[in-house]
Amino acid sequence: MTETMAATAAEELLARREQLWLLRESTMEARPALGWQAFFADLWEAIDFPGKTRLRVGAPLGPSDALEIRDDFSSLRVDRETTAAALEMAREPGVEDGRVRVADGMISLVRRRCSHVIAVVDELKLLDPGWLDVVVCALQWAAWQGAEPEEMRDGLMRCCLGPGQFEEIGERGGLRFLNGYGFRSQQEANRALRWSAEPALVVLGGGFILLDSRLEETLIAGGSTLIHLMDLPRSQRGILRRYVDVYAVPSMEAALRKVLALSEGEKTVICFPAIGCGEVEALKLGSKWAAAVTERK
């Protein structure tokens, strides 16, 4: 982004401050495209505080450059120039009251010349490491509508902090492995897929027990290829006959071989060691898996 474009984006973002305050307690429509737009909408909804603008999220659109949020009278537009401007402003020295600040590895809210810490940047677990600007933009919107630092942190906890989010396992041979151990329901798995702009390879494993038969249908509807670690229970074998993009493998090593055989170039592999059941033996996703991937590449 050129200097002129950055300045224009920053001016447009600052112009939203009063508008966002006037839109408090309203409900607006949004149809976010898959990827960062879906993440922005989910994070905004997760930051819960009195008076916030609520989003009525419709069916995702196809690829688009910007997220349009509308009601009968007003509209808000978010694109990556806007989010980049939010991050650039947050990194400026001498940030004014009411602004989100990113400095010294911390995300803070400046109030009465004091910085109230919201989160440590390195604690964020993002599907895309480059989404810090999206996070900062959502937090800044929330700040302009009156959110407290604790409420912002609670929202981050629901989407990109803590053990219930994606955890980077490693990247080997063009494959990026993410551990989705905390996503255990159909709703959470569907949300995770909405954040991915491309269909993912999904490994389900560790004695996987399907409590809701619609979960696999949700994953497949998102374009994912499913790989079951260990044999499927008899009650689940029917899905192998209905879909070509579902595979059952007997071991972690076999799952690795299948992942590598199916991947074409760079690909994200999301691993759900336990979806739908609380007592499941964790997949060994550490150095042994990373070494096995390296050996086969």
SULGI-V646630 format. One record per pair of residues at least 24 apart in sequence whose ideal C-beta (glycine too) atoms are under 10 Angstrom apart, sorted by the first residue. I is the first residue (numbers start at 1). GAP is how many residues later the second one is. If there is no record, write none. Layout:
# SULGI-V646630
I,GAP + I,GAP
This chain:
# SULGI-V646630
1,79 + 1,80 + 1,83 + 1,84 + 1,87 + 5,76 + 5,79 + 5,80 + 6,75 + 6,78 + 6,79 + 6,82 + 6,83 + 7,78 + 7,81 + 8,73 + 8,77 + 9,70 + 9,71 + 9,72 + 9,73 + 9,74 + 9,75 + 9,76 + 9,77 + 9,79 + 9,80 + 10,71 + 10,72 + 10,74 + 10,75 + 10,76 + 10,78 + 10,79 + 10,82 + 11,74 + 12,65 + 12,67 + 12,69 + 12,70 + 12,73 + 13,65 + 13,68 + 13,69 + 13,70 + 13,71 + 13,72 + 13,73 + 13,75 + 13,76 + 13,124 + 13,127 + 13,128 + 13,131 + 14,71 + 14,72 + 14,75 + 14,85 + 14,126 + 14,130 + 16,60 + 16,61 + 16,62 + 16,66 + 16,70 + 16,121 + 16,124 + 16,125 + 16,128 + 17,81 + 17,82 + 17,123 + 17,124 + 17,126 + 17,127 + 17,128 + 18,126 + 19,55 + 19,56 + 19,57 + 19,125 + 20,32 + 20,33 + 20,54 + 20,56 + 20,120 + 20,121 + 20,122 + 20,123 + 20,124 + 20,125 + 20,126 + 21,30 + 21,123 + 21,124 + 21,125 + 22,31 + 22,52 + 22,123 + 23,28 + 23,29 + 23,30 + 23,46 + 23,48 + 23,50 + 23,51 + 23,53 + 23,118 + 23,121 + 23,122 + 24,25 + 24,26 + 24,27 + 24,28 + 24,29 + 24,120 + 24,121 + 24,122 + 25,25 + 25,26 + 25,27 + 25,28 + 25,29 + 25,120 + 26,25 + 26,26 + 26,27 + 26,28 + 26,45 + 26,47 + 26,48 + 27,26 + 27,27 + 27,28 + 27,29 + 27,44 + 28,25 + 28,26 + 28,27 + 28,28 + 28,29 + 28,40 + 28,41 + 28,42 + 28,43 + 28,44 + 28,45 + 28,46 + 28,47 + 28,48 + 29,26 + 29,27 + 29,28 + 29,29 + 29,39 + 29,40 + 29,41 + 29,42 + 29,43 + 29,46 + 30,25 + 30,26 + 30,27 + 30,28 + 30,31 + 30,37 + 30,38 + 30,39 + 30,40 + 30,46 + 30,48 + 31,25 + 31,26 + 31,27 + 31,28 + 31,29 + 31,30 + 31,33 + 31,36 + 31,37 + 31,38 + 31,39 + 32,25 + 32,26 + 32,27 + 32,28 + 32,29 + 32,32 + 32,35 + 32,36 + 32,37 + 32,46 + 32,162 + 33,27 + 33,28 + 33,29 + 33,30 + 33,31 + 33,32 + 33,33 + 33,34 + 33,161 + 33,164 + 34,26 + 34,27 + 34,28 + 34,29 + 34,30 + 34,159 + 34,160 + 34,161 + 34,162 + 34,163 + 34,164 + 34,165 + 34,188 + 34,189 + 35,25 + 35,28 + 35,29 + 35,92 + 35,93 + 35,96 + 35,99 + 35,159 + 35,160 + 35,161 + 35,162 + 35,163 + 36,31 + 36,42 + 36,43 + 36,44 + 36,47 + 36,90 + 36,91 + 36,92 + 36,94 + 36,95 + 36,97 + 36,98 + 36,159 + 36,161 + 37,24 + 37,26 + 37,27 + 37,28 + 37,29 + 37,30 + 37,31 + 37,41 + 37,42 + 37,43 + 37,97 + 37,157 + 37,158 + 37,160 + 38,29 + 38,89 + 38,153 + 38,154 + 38,155 + 38,156 + 38,157 + 38,158 + 38,159 + 39,87 + 39,88 + 39,89 + 39,92 + 39,95 + 39,96 + 39,99 + 39,120 + 39,121 + 39,152 + 39,155 + 39,156 + 39,157 + 40,27 + 40,29 + 40,38 + 40,43 + 40,91 + 40,94 + 40,95 + 40,97 + 40,98 + 40,101 + 40,119 + 40,155 + 41,26 + 41,28 + 41,37 + 41,97 + 41,153 + 42,96 + 42,113 + 42,116 + 42,117 + 42,118 + 42,149 + 42,150 + 42,152 + 42,153 + 43,88 + 43,91 + 43,92 + 43,94 + 43,95 + 43,96 + 43,98 + 43,99 + 43,109 + 43,112 + 43,113 + 43,115 + 43,116 + 43,117 + 43,152 + 44,25 + 44,34 + 44,93 + 44,94 + 44,95 + 44,97 + 44,98 + 44,111 + 44,115 + 45,93 + 45,110 + 45,113 + 45,114 + 46,92 + 46,96 + 46,105 + 46,106 + 46,108 + 46,109 + 46,110 + 46,111 + 46,112 + 46,113 + 46,114 + 47,91 + 47,92 + 47,94 + 47,95 + 47,96 + 47,98 + 47,100 + 47,104 + 47,105 + 47,106 + 47,107 + 47,108 + 47,109 + 47,111 + 47,112 + 48,94 + 48,99 + 48,103 + 48,106 + 48,107 + 48,110 + 49,93 + 49,96 + 49,97 + 49,98 + 49,99 + 49,101 + 49,102 + 49,103 + 49,105 + 49,106 + 50,95 + 50,96 + 50,97 + 50,98 + 50,101 + 51,94 + 51,95 + 51,96 + 52,89 + 52,90 + 52,93 + 52,94 + 52,95 + 52,99 + 53,88 + 53,89 + 53,92 + 57,137 + 60,134 + 60,162 + 63,134 + 67,67 + 76,65 + 78,56 + 78,59 + 78,60 + 78,63 + 80,50 + 80,53 + 80,54 + 80,57 + 81,52 + 82,51 + 82,52 + 82,55 + 83,48 + 83,49 + 83,50 + 83,51 + 83,52 + 83,53 + 83,54 + 83,55 + 83,57 + 84,49 + 84,50 + 84,52 + 84,53 + 85,48 + 85,51 + 85,52 + 85,55 + 86,46 + 86,47 + 86,48 + 86,49 + 86,50 + 86,51 + 86,52 + 86,53 + 86,54 + 86,55 + 87,45 + 87,46 + 87,47 + 87,48 + 87,49 + 87,50 + 87,53 + 88,45 + 88,48 + 89,47 + 89,48 + 89,51 + 90,42 + 90,43 + 90,45 + 90,46 + 90,47 + 90,49 + 90,50 + 91,45 + 97,46 + 98,42 + 98,45 + 98,46 + 98,48 + 99,41 + 99,44 + 99,45 + 100,35 + 100,36 + 100,37 + 100,38 + 100,39 + 100,40 + 100,41 + 100,42 + 100,43 + 100,44 + 100,49 + 100,52 + 101,35 + 102,30 + 102,31 + 102,33 + 102,34 + 102,37 + 107,25 + 107,28 + 107,29 + 107,32 + 107,42 + 107,45 + 107,46 + 107,49 + 108,31 + 108,41 + 109,30 + 109,31 + 109,33 + 109,34 + 109,38 + 109,39 + 109,40 + 109,43 + 109,44 + 110,33 + 111,32 + 111,37 + 111,38 + 115,34 + 116,32 + 116,33 + 116,34 + 116,36 + 116,37 + 117,32 + 117,36 + 118,24 + 118,25 + 118,29 + 118,30 + 118,31 + 118,32 + 118,33 + 118,34 + 118,35 + 118,37 + 118,38 + 118,43 + 119,30 + 119,33 + 119,34 + 119,37 + 119,38 + 119,41 + 119,42 + 120,41 + 123,33 + 123,34 + 123,37 + 123,38 + 123,39 + 124,32 + 124,35 + 124,36 + 124,37 + 124,41 + 125,31 + 125,34 + 125,35 + 125,36 + 125,37 + 125,38 + 125,39 + 125,40 + 125,41 + 125,42 + 125,43 + 125,53 + 125,54 + 125,57 + 126,33 + 126,34 + 126,39 + 126,40 + 126,42 + 126,69 + 127,32 + 127,33 + 127,38 + 127,39 + 127,41 + 127,49 + 127,51 + 127,53 + 127,65 + 127,67 + 127,68 + 127,69 + 127,70 + 127,73 + 127,141 + 127,143 + 128,48 + 128,67 + 128,68 + 128,69 + 128,140 + 129,39 + 129,47 + 131,29 + 131,64 + 132,28 + 134,26 + 135,24 + 135,25 + 158,33 + 159,32 + 159,36 + 160,35 + 164,24 + 165,27 + 166,26 + 166,29 + 166,102 + 166,104 + 166,105 + 167,104 + 167,118 + 169,100 + 169,102 + 169,114 + 169,116 + 169,117 + 169,120 + 169,121 + 169,124 + 170,115 + 170,116 + 170,117 + 170,119 + 170,120 + 170,121 + 170,123 + 170,124 + 171,95 + 171,97 + 171,98 + 171,119 + 171,122 + 172,88 + 172,117 + 172,118 + 172,119 + 172,120 + 172,121 + 172,122 + 172,123 + 172,124 + 172,125 + 173,87 + 173,90 + 173,93 + 173,94 + 173,120 + 173,121 + 173,122 + 173,123 + 173,124 + 174,86 + 174,89 + 174,90 + 174,91 + 174,92 + 174,93 + 174,119 + 174,123 + 175,26 + 175,81 + 175,84 + 175,85 + 175,88 + 175,90 + 175,91 + 175,92 + 175,93 + 175,94 + 175,118 + 175,122 + 176,24 + 176,90 + 176,91 + 176,92 + 176,93 + 176,94 + 177,24 + 177,26 + 177,82 + 177,90 + 177,91 + 177,92 + 177,93 + 177,94 + 177,108 + 177,112 + 177,113 + 177,116 + 178,90 + 178,91 + 178,92 + 178,93 + 178,94 + 178,107 + 179,24 + 179,90 + 179,91 + 179,92 + 179,93 + 179,94 + 179,103 + 179,104 + 179,106 + 179,107 + 180,90 + 180,91 + 180,92 + 180,93 + 180,94 + 180,95 + 181,25 + 181,90 + 181,91 + 181,92 + 181,93 + 181,94 + 181,99 + 181,101 + 181,102 + 181,104 + 182,90 + 182,92 + 183,87 + 183,89 + 183,91 + 183,92 + 184,27 + 184,31 + 184,88 + 184,89 + 184,90 + 184,91 + 184,92 + 184,93 + 184,94 + 184,96 + 185,26 + 185,27 + 185,30 + 185,90 + 185,91 + 186,25 + 186,26 + 186,27 + 186,28 + 186,29 + 186,30 + 186,31 + 186,32 + 186,33 + 186,89 + 186,90 + 187,28 + 187,31 + 188,84 + 188,87 + 189,26 + 189,27 + 189,29 + 189,30 + 189,33 + 189,35 + 189,81 + 189,83 + 189,86 + 189,87 + 190,24 + 190,25 + 190,28 + 190,29 + 190,31 + 190,32 + 192,27 + 192,30 + 192,78 + 192,80 + 193,25 + 193,26 + 193,28 + 193,29 + 193,30 + 193,31 + 193,77 + 194,28 + 196,26 + 196,27 + 196,28 + 196,72 + 196,74 + 197,71 + 198,25 + 198,26 + 198,68 + 198,69 + 198,70 + 199,24 + 199,25 + 199,26 + 199,46 + 199,68 + 199,69 + 200,24 + 200,25 + 200,26 + 200,67 + 200,68 + 200,69 + 200,70 + 200,71 + 201,24 + 201,25 + 201,26 + 201,44 + 201,54 + 201,57 + 201,58 + 201,59 + 201,61 + 201,62 + 201,66 + 201,67 + 201,68 + 201,69 + 201,70 + 202,24 + 202,25 + 202,26 + 202,43 + 202,44 + 202,66 + 202,67 + 202,68 + 202,69 + 202,70 + 202,73 + 203,24 + 203,25 + 203,26 + 203,44 + 203,46 + 203,49 + 203,52 + 203,53 + 203,55 + 203,56 + 203,66 + 203,67 + 203,68 + 203,69 + 203,70 + 203,80 + 203,82 + 204,24 + 204,25 + 204,26 + 204,28 + 204,32 + 204,42 + 204,44 + 204,51 + 204,66 + 204,67 + 204,68 + 204,69 + 204,70 + 204,71 + 204,72 + 204,79 + 205,24 + 205,25 + 205,44 + 205,46 + 205,47 + 205,50 + 205,66 + 205,67 + 205,68 + 205,69 + 205,70 + 205,75 + 205,76 + 205,77 + 205,78 + 205,80 + 206,24 + 206,46 + 206,65 + 206,66 + 206,67 + 206,68 + 206,69 + 206,71 + 206,73 + 206,74 + 206,75 + 206,76 + 206,77 + 206,78 + 207,24 + 207,26 + 207,66 + 207,67 + 207,70 + 207,72 + 207,73 + 207,74 + 208,24 + 208,25 + 208,28 + 208,64 + 208,65 + 208,66 + 208,67 + 208,68 + 208,69 + 208,72 + 209,24 + 209,26 + 209,27 + 209,65 + 209,66 + 209,67 + 209,68 + 209,69 + 209,70 + 209,71 + 210,25 + 210,26 + 210,29 + 210,65 + 210,66 + 210,67 + 211,64 + 211,65 + 211,66 + 211,67 + 212,63 + 212,64 + 213,25 + 213,26 + 213,63 + 215,57 + 215,60 + 215,61 + 216,26 + 216,27 + 216,30 + 216,59 + 216,60 + 217,25 + 217,26 + 219,26 + 219,27 + 219,51 + 219,53 + 219,56 + 220,25 + 220,26 + 224,46 + 225,33 + 225,34 + 225,37 + 225,38 + 225,42 + 225,44 + 226,46 + 227,27 + 227,28 + 227,29 + 227,31 + 227,32 + 227,35 + 227,42 + 227,44 + 228,27 + 228,30 + 229,24 + 229,25 + 229,26 + 229,27 + 229,29 + 229,42 + 229,43 + 229,44 + 229,54 + 230,24 + 230,25 + 230,51 + 252,31 + 252,32 + 252,33 + 252,36 + 252,37 + 252,40 + 253,35 + 253,36 + 253,39 + 253,43 + 255,28 + 255,34 + 255,37 + 256,33 + 256,36 + 256,37 + 256,39 + 256,40 + 257,35 + 257,39 + 259,34 + 259,37 + 260,32 + 260,33 + 260,36 + 260,37 + 261,35 + 269,24
